[in-house]
Amino acid sequence: MEQVTFRLLQEVYSGVLQNLYVQAFLWALVFDILTGHYKAHKCHEMTSRKGLDGLVKHLLIAALVLTAYPYLRILGYGTIGIGMEIG
């Protein structure tokens, strides 16, 4: 196992957005937010509470994936990180 240094973290994090799985995950997240907003608007269920709760949940999921995936990749568990994005 290689030692995790700031330089290594910087290299991995700089390339995380070029990963196609990460890009697909983020686009799916944006699509889910937009369709949820559209559905709430169409069903006349738009409230600031529901909208804020949904956005916070989506942002937390995105933060979890964008934080955990590089560490899993460094530790040699990149396929688990990809599975986390897909699943």
N, C-alpha and C positions, 0 to 999 in steps of 0.2 A: 504494500500500500504506500502510495506516495504522500509526502508531507504536504498538507494544505497551506499554501502561502498566499499572501495578498496578491502577488503577481499571477499565480495560477487562478485564483478566483476572478481576477480582473479579465484574464484571457477567456475563461469559460463564460462569464457573464456578458462579455462583449459579443460573443457569438450566439447567445441564446435566442435572439430574435431572428437569426438567419435559419434556425431549425424549422423545417417545414411542419413538423408536428406541433410545435409551439405556435406557429403562425395559424395553423388550422384551428387549434384550440381557441386562440384569441378571437378569430373571426367567428367561430361558433358562439362564443360568449357574447360578442356584440350582436349577433343575429338573435340570440335568445332574449337579450335585453330589449331589442327593437320589437320583436314579436310580442313580448309581454306587455310592452307599452301600448302597442296597437290593440291588443285584445282588451286591455283595461279601458282604453278610450272607447272602443266599440261597444263594450258591455256597460258603459257608464259607471265603472267601478274605480275610476281614477281618484285616489287620495294621496296626499303627500306622504302619509305614513306607509302605505303599501309600496309606493314607488321608492321611497328611501330604504325600506327594508330589503327590497329586491336588489337595489344597487349595492348596498353594503354587502349582501351575501355574495353577489357576483364579484365584487372587488376583493373580498377575502379569499375566494376560490382562486382568482387570478394571482393574488399575492402568494398564496400557498404554492401554487404550481411554479411560479417564477422564482421562488426562493428555494424550494426543495429540489427541483429538477437539476440545476447546476451541481448541487452537492451530491446528489445521487450519481451524476455522471462522473464526477471526480473520484468518487469511491468505487467506481466500476459497476454501478447498478443503473446504467443508462436505460436499459430496457424496462426496468421497473418505473423509471420516471416517464417514459413514453406511455406505458400502460396506465399511469396515473392521469395522464392527459387525455387518453382515449376513453378510459372508463369513467 
